[in-house]
């Protein structure tokens, strides 16, 4: 397994190491608005919220569920929200080049080589009778990697580059994730790069679906999702942001140890899925201490520059703010 260059040490050993989180806040609450997608990878966030850990830390939290990371970035950069739980998108790099008040303050999720489906390509068996093990078969095919240029496009290109192809070797179809699986089943596209662990459309036609590699096959433990702060928290005392992170990682650790939020039951019910199957979803792809992997960020930046999604290189130091992790460690 590739050794990663983490620039933050393990900040939280266990939930019991967070005495500040255990005392209930009795004074006025600080209102915060954040965005998060409605997907299973946000279960740790919803567990923290449902368990009341944010309120114990002094925050009155409003979670806006937005499936499009570009919309979340726009709101964060414009000061309409205070934080975002989101995957990597090129709009973050462009915001940095424009000196907008948006920074990555903690790592959240990785493309795990042992579980999860981050950046996995799916296709129809009739289109790919020999399977998708060799990405060369994607050449010339209609492939959806999501509506916003970001992590899933990076994952697709990693597969294509492994066999000497470029992103231009496929016909890119930009569909929302919620529509991609249905479009695949209906034959409107040939393949889709998805991060979902369960999808009713794919599961109901499992015998007709072939699955290729996920990003972890090419970049094991690539850090693909982060916590971002906007101007409100970036300009405040770092202890405030550190308190927010401490609350979240308290819940994230409990989620990793097996505690499930009601959100998972609701997710299963709304998607027509077996609640027990959903409860057994991968829990080992989450960063438990907030450490930010700069190597992953650099890979993403280099790819975006190579593909001309950004006009010039971006210094990873301009994308991150370690003050909050340092403050958390000092607490």
C-alpha positions as a Markdown table, in Angstrom:
| # | Residue | x | y | z |
|---|---|---|---|---|
| 1 | Unk | 0.0 | 0.0 | 0.0 |
| 2 | Unk | 1.3 | 3.4 | -0.9 |
| 3 | Unk | 2.6 | 5.4 | 2.0 |
| 4 | Unk | 0.9 | 8.8 | 2.3 |
| 5 | Unk | 2.3 | 12.1 | 3.3 |
| 6 | Unk | 0.1 | 13.3 | 6.0 |
| 7 | Unk | 0.8 | 16.7 | 7.4 |
| 8 | Unk | -1.5 | 16.4 | 10.4 |
| 9 | Unk | -1.0 | 13.9 | 13.3 |
| 10 | Unk | -3.7 | 11.8 | 14.9 |
| 11 | Unk | -5.6 | 14.5 | 16.7 |
| 12 | Unk | -8.3 | 12.4 | 18.4 |
| 13 | Unk | -7.5 | 9.1 | 20.0 |
| 14 | Unk | -11.0 | 8.3 | 21.2 |
| 15 | Unk | -14.2 | 9.9 | 22.0 |
| 16 | Unk | -13.3 | 9.8 | 25.7 |
| 17 | Unk | -10.4 | 12.1 | 24.9 |
| 18 | Unk | -12.7 | 15.0 | 24.1 |
| 19 | Unk | -13.9 | 16.4 | 27.5 |
| 20 | Unk | -15.0 | 19.6 | 25.9 |
| 21 | Unk | -17.6 | 17.7 | 23.9 |
| 22 | Unk | -19.0 | 15.9 | 26.9 |
| 23 | Unk | -20.2 | 19.0 | 28.7 |
| 24 | Unk | -23.5 | 20.2 | 27.5 |
| 25 | Unk | -23.6 | 23.8 | 26.3 |
| 26 | Unk | -26.0 | 25.9 | 28.3 |
| 27 | Unk | -25.3 | 29.4 | 26.8 |
| 28 | Unk | -26.5 | 30.8 | 23.5 |
| 29 | Unk | -25.9 | 28.6 | 20.4 |
| 30 | Unk | -23.9 | 29.8 | 17.4 |
| 31 | Unk | -26.0 | 29.2 | 14.3 |
| 32 | Unk | -24.2 | 27.5 | 11.4 |
| 33 | Unk | -25.4 | 26.4 | 8.0 |
| 34 | Unk | -23.6 | 23.7 | 6.1 |
| 35 | Unk | -24.2 | 21.6 | 2.9 |
| 36 | Unk | -23.9 | 17.9 | 2.4 |
| 37 | Unk | -25.0 | 15.5 | -0.2 |
| 38 | Unk | -27.8 | 13.0 | 0.5 |
| 39 | Unk | -25.8 | 9.9 | 0.2 |
| 40 | Unk | -24.6 | 7.1 | 2.6 |
| 41 | Unk | -21.1 | 8.6 | 2.9 |
| 42 | Unk | -22.7 | 11.4 | 4.9 |
| 43 | Unk | -24.0 | 9.0 | 7.6 |
| 44 | Unk | -21.2 | 10.0 | 10.0 |
| 45 | Unk | -22.3 | 13.6 | 9.8 |
| 46 | Unk | -25.9 | 12.8 | 10.4 |
| 47 | Unk | -25.0 | 10.6 | 13.3 |
| 48 | Unk | -23.1 | 13.5 | 14.9 |
| 49 | Unk | -26.1 | 15.8 | 14.3 |
| 50 | Unk | -28.7 | 13.3 | 15.6 |
| 51 | Unk | -26.6 | 12.5 | 18.7 |
| 52 | Unk | -26.6 | 16.2 | 19.6 |
| 53 | Unk | -22.8 | 16.5 | 19.6 |
| 54 | Unk | -22.9 | 19.7 | 17.6 |
| 55 | Unk | -25.4 | 21.2 | 20.1 |
| 56 | Unk | -23.2 | 20.1 | 23.0 |
| 57 | Unk | -20.3 | 21.9 | 21.3 |
| 58 | Unk | -22.5 | 25.1 | 21.2 |
| 59 | Unk | -23.8 | 25.0 | 17.6 |
| 60 | Unk | -27.3 | 25.3 | 16.2 |
| 61 | Unk | -26.7 | 23.5 | 13.0 |
| 62 | Unk | -28.8 | 23.6 | 9.8 |
| 63 | Unk | -27.9 | 21.0 | 7.2 |
| 64 | Unk | -28.8 | 21.7 | 3.6 |
| 65 | Unk | -28.8 | 18.6 | 1.4 |
| 66 | Unk | -27.4 | 19.4 | -2.0 |
| 67 | Unk | -26.5 | 16.7 | -4.5 |
| 68 | Unk | -24.5 | 19.1 | -6.7 |
| 69 | Unk | -21.0 | 20.0 | -5.2 |
| 70 | Unk | -20.8 | 23.0 | -7.6 |
| 71 | Unk | -23.8 | 24.6 | -6.0 |
| 72 | Unk | -22.4 | 24.0 | -2.6 |
| 73 | Unk | -19.1 | 25.6 | -3.6 |
| 74 | Unk | -20.9 | 28.6 | -5.0 |
| 75 | Unk | -22.9 | 29.1 | -1.7 |
| 76 | Unk | -19.7 | 28.6 | 0.4 |
| 77 | Unk | -17.7 | 31.1 | -1.6 |
| 78 | Unk | -20.5 | 33.6 | -1.6 |
| 79 | Unk | -20.9 | 33.4 | 2.2 |
| 80 | Unk | -24.4 | 31.9 | 2.1 |
| 81 | Unk | -23.3 | 28.9 | 4.1 |
| 82 | Unk | -20.5 | 28.4 | 6.7 |
| 83 | Unk | -19.2 | 24.9 | 5.9 |
| 84 | Unk | -19.5 | 22.1 | 3.4 |
| 85 | Unk | -19.0 | 18.4 | 3.5 |
| 86 | Unk | -18.1 | 17.6 | -0.1 |
| 87 | Unk | -15.9 | 15.8 | -2.6 |
| 88 | Unk | -13.1 | 17.3 | -4.7 |
| 89 | Unk | -14.3 | 19.6 | -7.5 |
| 90 | Unk | -12.3 | 21.8 | -9.8 |
| 91 | Unk | -14.4 | 24.8 | -8.7 |
| 92 | Unk | -12.5 | 24.7 | -5.4 |
| 93 | Unk | -9.3 | 25.2 | -7.4 |
| 94 | Unk | -10.7 | 28.1 | -9.3 |
| 95 | Unk | -12.1 | 29.7 | -6.1 |
| 96 | Unk | -8.6 | 29.5 | -4.7 |
| 97 | Unk | -7.1 | 31.2 | -7.7 |
| 98 | Unk | -9.6 | 34.0 | -7.3 |
| 99 | Unk | -8.6 | 34.3 | -3.6 |
| 100 | Unk | -12.1 | 33.5 | -2.4 |
| 101 | Unk | -12.5 | 32.6 | 1.3 |
| 102 | Unk | -12.8 | 28.8 | 1.0 |
| 103 | Unk | -10.4 | 26.4 | 2.5 |
| 104 | Unk | -10.1 | 22.7 | 3.2 |
| 105 | Unk | -9.8 | 22.3 | 7.0 |
| 106 | Unk | -10.0 | 18.5 | 7.5 |
| 107 | Unk | -10.0 | 15.3 | 5.5 |
| 108 | Unk | -13.1 | 13.1 | 5.6 |
| 109 | Unk | -13.1 | 10.1 | 3.3 |
| 110 | Unk | -10.8 | 8.0 | 1.2 |
| 111 | Unk | -11.1 | 5.6 | -1.7 |
| 112 | Unk | -10.5 | 2.5 | 0.4 |
| 113 | Unk | -8.9 | -0.6 | -1.3 |
| 114 | Unk | -10.9 | -2.8 | 1.1 |
| 115 | Unk | -14.4 | -1.5 | 1.0 |
| 116 | Unk | -16.7 | 1.1 | -0.7 |
| 117 | Unk | -17.3 | 2.0 | -4.3 |
| 118 | Unk | -15.6 | 5.3 | -4.7 |
| 119 | Unk | -15.0 | 6.1 | -8.4 |
| 120 | Unk | -16.2 | 2.8 | -9.7 |
| 121 | Unk | -17.2 | 2.3 | -13.3 |
| 122 | Unk | -20.3 | 0.3 | -14.2 |
| 123 | Unk | -21.6 | -0.9 | -17.6 |
| 124 | Unk | -24.1 | -3.2 | -19.2 |
| 125 | Unk | -23.0 | -6.8 | -19.8 |
| 126 | Unk | -24.3 | -6.8 | -23.3 |
| 127 | Unk | -22.1 | -3.8 | -24.1 |
| 128 | Unk | -19.1 | -5.2 | -22.3 |
| 129 | Unk | -19.4 | -9.0 | -22.6 |
| 130 | Unk | -15.7 | -9.4 | -21.6 |
| 131 | Unk | -16.2 | -7.2 | -18.5 |
| 132 | Unk | -14.6 | -3.9 | -17.5 |
| 133 | Unk | -11.3 | -5.1 | -16.0 |
| 134 | Unk | -9.4 | -3.5 | -18.9 |
| 135 | Unk | -10.4 | 0.2 | -19.3 |
| 136 | Unk | -9.4 | 0.0 | -23.0 |
| 137 | Unk | -13.0 | -1.2 | -23.7 |
| 138 | Unk | -14.3 | 2.2 | -22.7 |
| 139 | Unk | -12.7 | 3.9 | -25.8 |
| 140 | Unk | -15.4 | 5.6 | -27.9 |
| 141 | Unk | -18.2 | 4.8 | -25.4 |
| 142 | Unk | -20.7 | 7.2 | -23.9 |
| 143 | Unk | -19.7 | 7.6 | -20.3 |
| 144 | Unk | -21.2 | 9.7 | -17.5 |
| 145 | Unk | -19.0 | 10.8 | -14.7 |
| 146 | Unk | -21.4 | 13.3 | -13.1 |
| 147 | Unk | -22.6 | 16.8 | -13.8 |
| 148 | Unk | -19.7 | 18.6 | -12.1 |
| 149 | Unk | -16.1 | 18.2 | -13.1 |
| 150 | Unk | -14.4 | 16.8 | -10.1 |
| 151 | Unk | -13.5 | 13.5 | -8.3 |
| 152 | Unk | -15.5 | 11.1 | -10.5 |
| 153 | Unk | -13.9 | 12.7 | -13.7 |
| 154 | Unk | -10.5 | 12.3 | -12.1 |
| 155 | Unk | -11.3 | 8.6 | -11.3 |
| 156 | Unk | -12.4 | 8.0 | -14.9 |
| 157 | Unk | -9.2 | 9.6 | -16.3 |
| 158 | Unk | -7.1 | 7.5 | -13.9 |
| 159 | Unk | -8.6 | 4.4 | -15.5 |
| 160 | Unk | -8.1 | 5.6 | -19.0 |
| 161 | Unk | -4.5 | 6.8 | -18.4 |
| 162 | Unk | -3.6 | 3.4 | -17.0 |
| 163 | Unk | -4.0 | 2.0 | -20.6 |
| 164 | Unk | -2.6 | 5.0 | -22.4 |
| 165 | Unk | -5.8 | 6.8 | -23.2 |
| 166 | Unk | -6.9 | 10.4 | -22.4 |
| 167 | Unk | -10.3 | 11.7 | -21.2 |
| 168 | Unk | -11.1 | 12.6 | -24.8 |
| 169 | Unk | -11.1 | 8.9 | -25.7 |
| 170 | Unk | -14.7 | 8.6 | -24.4 |
| 171 | Unk | -17.9 | 10.5 | -25.2 |
| 172 | Unk | -18.5 | 12.4 | -22.0 |
| 173 | Unk | -22.2 | 12.6 | -20.9 |
| 174 | Unk | -22.7 | 14.8 | -17.9 |
| 175 | Unk | -25.7 | 13.4 | -16.0 |
| 176 | Unk | -26.7 | 13.9 | -12.3 |
| 177 | Unk | -25.7 | 10.9 | -10.2 |
| 178 | Unk | -29.4 | 10.2 | -9.5 |
| 179 | Unk | -30.1 | 9.8 | -13.2 |
| 180 | Unk | -26.9 | 8.0 | -14.3 |
| 181 | Unk | -27.9 | 4.5 | -13.2 |
| 182 | Unk | -31.3 | 4.7 | -14.8 |
| 183 | Unk | -29.7 | 6.0 | -18.0 |
| 184 | Unk | -27.3 | 3.1 | -18.0 |
| 185 | Unk | -30.1 | 0.5 | -17.6 |
| 186 | Unk | -32.1 | 2.3 | -20.3 |
| 187 | Unk | -29.2 | 2.2 | -22.8 |
| 188 | Unk | -28.8 | 5.9 | -23.1 |
| 189 | Unk | -25.2 | 5.7 | -21.9 |
| 190 | Unk | -22.7 | 2.8 | -22.1 |
| 191 | Unk | -21.0 | 3.3 | -18.7 |
| 192 | Unk | -21.2 | 5.4 | -15.6 |
| 193 | Unk | -18.6 | 6.3 | -12.9 |
| 194 | Unk | -20.4 | 6.2 | -9.5 |
| 195 | Unk | -19.6 | 6.5 | -5.8 |
| 196 | Unk | -22.9 | 4.9 | -4.5 |
| 197 | Unk | -22.7 | 1.7 | -2.6 |
| 198 | Unk | -26.3 | 0.7 | -3.3 |
| 199 | Unk | -28.5 | 1.8 | -6.1 |
| 200 | Unk | -32.0 | 0.2 | -6.6 |
| 201 | Unk | -31.7 | 0.4 | -10.4 |
| 202 | Unk | -28.4 | -1.4 | -10.5 |
| 203 | Unk | -29.4 | -3.9 | -7.8 |
| 204 | Unk | -32.6 | -4.8 | -9.6 |
| 205 | Unk | -30.7 | -5.6 | -12.8 |
| 206 | Unk | -27.6 | -7.0 | -11.2 |
| 207 | Unk | -27.3 | -9.9 | -13.7 |
| 208 | Unk | -27.1 | -7.4 | -16.5 |
| 209 | Unk | -24.5 | -5.2 | -14.9 |
| 210 | Unk | -20.7 | -5.5 | -15.0 |
| 211 | Unk | -18.5 | -3.6 | -12.6 |
| 212 | Unk | -15.0 | -2.4 | -13.3 |
| 213 | Unk | -12.4 | -1.1 | -10.9 |
| 214 | Unk | -12.7 | 1.8 | -8.4 |
| 215 | Unk | -10.2 | 4.6 | -8.0 |
| 216 | Unk | -8.6 | 2.7 | -5.1 |
| 217 | Unk | -7.2 | 0.2 | -7.7 |
| 218 | Unk | -5.1 | 3.0 | -9.2 |
| 219 | Unk | -4.6 | 5.3 | -6.2 |
| 220 | Unk | -5.2 | 3.4 | -2.9 |
| 221 | Unk | -6.4 | 5.6 | -0.1 |
| 222 | Unk | -6.8 | 8.7 | -2.3 |
| 223 | Unk | -8.5 | 11.3 | -0.1 |
| 224 | Unk | -11.6 | 12.3 | -2.1 |
| 225 | Unk | -13.8 | 14.1 | 0.4 |
| 226 | Unk | -13.2 | 17.0 | 2.9 |
| 227 | Unk | -14.7 | 19.4 | 5.3 |
| 228 | Unk | -14.5 | 23.0 | 4.0 |
| 229 | Unk | -15.0 | 26.3 | 5.9 |
| 230 | Unk | -16.2 | 29.6 | 4.4 |
| 231 | Unk | -15.5 | 33.1 | 5.6 |
| 232 | Unk | -17.5 | 33.0 | 8.8 |
| 233 | Unk | -15.4 | 30.2 | 10.4 |
| 234 | Unk | -12.2 | 31.1 | 8.7 |
| 235 | Unk | -12.2 | 34.6 | 10.1 |
| 236 | Unk | -13.3 | 33.5 | 13.6 |
| 237 | Unk | -11.2 | 32.3 | 16.5 |
| 238 | Unk | -9.8 | 28.9 | 15.4 |
| 239 | Unk | -11.0 | 27.4 | 18.6 |
| 240 | Unk | -14.6 | 27.7 | 17.3 |
| 241 | Unk | -13.9 | 25.7 | 14.2 |
| 242 | Unk | -11.8 | 23.3 | 16.2 |
| 243 | Unk | -14.8 | 22.7 | 18.5 |
| 244 | Unk | -17.0 | 22.0 | 15.4 |
| 245 | Unk | -14.4 | 19.5 | 14.1 |
| 246 | Unk | -14.1 | 17.8 | 17.5 |
| 247 | Unk | -17.9 | 17.3 | 17.6 |
| 248 | Unk | -17.9 | 15.8 | 14.1 |
| 249 | Unk | -15.0 | 13.4 | 14.7 |
| 250 | Unk | -16.6 | 12.3 | 17.9 |
| 251 | Unk | -19.6 | 11.1 | 15.9 |
| 252 | Unk | -17.4 | 9.8 | 13.0 |
| 253 | Unk | -15.6 | 7.5 | 15.4 |
| 254 | Unk | -18.8 | 6.2 | 16.8 |
| 255 | Unk | -20.1 | 5.5 | 13.3 |
| 256 | Unk | -16.9 | 3.7 | 12.4 |
| 257 | Unk | -17.4 | 1.5 | 15.5 |
| 258 | Unk | -20.8 | 0.5 | 14.3 |
| 259 | Unk | -23.3 | 3.0 | 15.6 |
| 260 | Unk | -26.0 | 3.9 | 13.0 |
| 261 | Unk | -28.0 | 7.1 | 12.6 |
| 262 | Unk | -31.7 | 7.2 | 11.8 |
| 263 | Unk | -30.6 | 8.7 | 8.5 |
| 264 | Unk | -29.5 | 5.3 | 7.3 |
| 265 | Unk | -33.0 | 3.8 | 7.9 |
| 266 | Unk | -34.6 | 6.8 | 6.1 |
| 267 | Unk | -32.1 | 6.4 | 3.2 |
| 268 | Unk | -33.0 | 2.7 | 2.9 |
| 269 | Unk | -36.7 | 3.4 | 3.0 |
| 270 | Unk | -36.6 | 6.2 | 0.4 |
| 271 | Unk | -34.5 | 4.1 | -1.9 |
| 272 | Unk | -36.5 | 0.9 | -1.5 |
| 273 | Unk | -33.4 | -0.8 | 0.0 |
| 274 | Unk | -33.0 | -3.5 | 2.8 |
| 275 | Unk | -32.2 | -1.5 | 6.0 |
| 276 | Unk | -29.9 | -4.3 | 7.1 |
| 277 | Unk | -28.0 | -4.2 | 3.9 |
| 278 | Unk | -27.6 | -0.4 | 4.2 |
| 279 | Unk | -26.5 | -0.7 | 7.9 |
| 280 | Unk | -23.8 | -3.0 | 6.7 |
| 281 | Unk | -22.3 | -0.4 | 4.4 |
| 282 | Unk | -18.6 | 0.3 | 4.4 |
| 283 | Unk | -17.5 | 2.2 | 7.5 |
| 284 | Unk | -13.7 | 2.0 | 7.0 |
| 285 | Unk | -13.3 | 4.7 | 4.4 |
| 286 | Unk | -13.7 | 7.6 | 6.8 |
| 287 | Unk | -10.8 | 9.6 | 8.2 |
| 288 | Unk | -11.2 | 9.6 | 11.9 |
| 289 | Unk | -8.7 | 12.4 | 12.9 |
| 290 | Unk | -9.2 | 15.0 | 10.1 |
| 291 | Unk | -5.7 | 14.5 | 8.7 |
| 292 | Unk | -5.4 | 16.1 | 5.3 |
| 293 | Unk | -3.5 | 14.2 | 2.6 |
| 294 | Unk | -1.6 | 16.7 | 0.6 |
| 295 | Unk | -0.4 | 14.1 | -1.9 |
| 296 | Unk | -4.0 | 13.4 | -2.9 |
| 297 | Unk | -4.6 | 17.1 | -3.4 |
| 298 | Unk | -1.5 | 17.5 | -5.5 |
| 299 | Unk | -2.6 | 14.6 | -7.7 |
| 300 | Unk | -6.0 | 16.3 | -8.2 |
| 301 | Unk | -4.4 | 19.7 | -8.9 |
| 302 | Unk | -1.9 | 18.2 | -11.4 |
| 303 | Unk | -4.8 | 16.4 | -13.2 |
| 304 | Unk | -6.9 | 19.6 | -13.4 |
| 305 | Unk | -4.0 | 21.6 | -14.8 |
| 306 | Unk | -3.2 | 18.8 | -17.3 |
| 307 | Unk | -6.8 | 18.7 | -18.4 |
| 308 | Unk | -6.9 | 22.6 | -18.5 |
| 309 | Unk | -9.8 | 22.7 | -16.1 |
| 310 | Unk | -7.9 | 25.5 | -14.3 |
| 311 | Unk | -5.8 | 28.2 | -16.0 |
| 312 | Unk | -2.7 | 27.8 | -13.9 |
| 313 | Unk | -1.3 | 25.5 | -11.1 |
| 314 | Unk | -2.7 | 25.9 | -7.6 |
| 315 | Unk | -0.5 | 25.7 | -4.5 |
| 316 | Unk | -2.0 | 23.1 | -2.1 |
| 317 | Unk | -1.0 | 25.5 | 0.7 |
| 318 | Unk | -3.6 | 27.9 | -0.7 |
| 319 | Unk | -6.3 | 25.2 | -0.6 |
| 320 | Unk | -5.9 | 24.3 | 3.1 |
| 321 | Unk | -6.0 | 25.8 | 6.5 |
| 322 | Unk | -4.4 | 23.8 | 9.3 |
| 323 | Unk | -5.1 | 26.2 | 12.1 |
| 324 | Unk | -8.3 | 24.3 | 13.2 |
| 325 | Unk | -6.6 | 20.9 | 13.3 |
| 326 | Unk | -3.7 | 22.5 | 15.3 |
| 327 | Unk | -6.1 | 24.1 | 17.7 |
| 328 | Unk | -7.9 | 20.8 | 18.1 |
| 329 | Unk | -4.7 | 19.1 | 18.9 |
| 330 | Unk | -3.8 | 21.7 | 21.5 |
| 331 | Unk | -7.1 | 21.4 | 23.3 |
